[in-house]
Amino acid sequence: RFPAAPTTAGVLCALASGVCGAIGMLFFSLAIKRGDAAIIVSLSAIYPVFTVLLSPLILQEKLSLTHVVGVLLVTLGVMLVAR
């Protein structure tokens, strides 16, 4: 177990996370009202690709061949659904 004492930095990060999440949901709701739900949900589900692509830049992780192939297949799948 570790102590979960709140710090100023932790509270600010939690607040920023909540605000960003609320803004994201607002834009998602607006997109659902204006467009085709199947396409919008498919495009919003691609966010793990950005995590994989940013991990070498931010966390200095190495991408394996499996990661690269997975990103390509997900991107191809979303492109096919969006057409």
Stockholm file with secondary structure:
# STOCKHOLM 1.0

chainA/1-83         RFPAAPTTAGVLCALASGVCGAIGMLFFSLAIKRGDAAIIVSLSAIYPVFTVLLSPLILQEKLSLTHVVGVLLVTLGVMLVAR
#=GR chainA/1-83 SS CCCCCCCHHHHHHHHHHHHHHHHHHHHHHHHHHHSCHHHHHHHHTTHHHHHHHHHHHHSCCCCCHHHHHHHHHHHHHHHHHHC
#=GC SS_cons        CCCCCCCHHHHHHHHHHHHHHHHHHHHHHHHHHHSCHHHHHHHHTTHHHHHHHHHHHHSCCCCCHHHHHHHHHHHHHHHHHHC
//
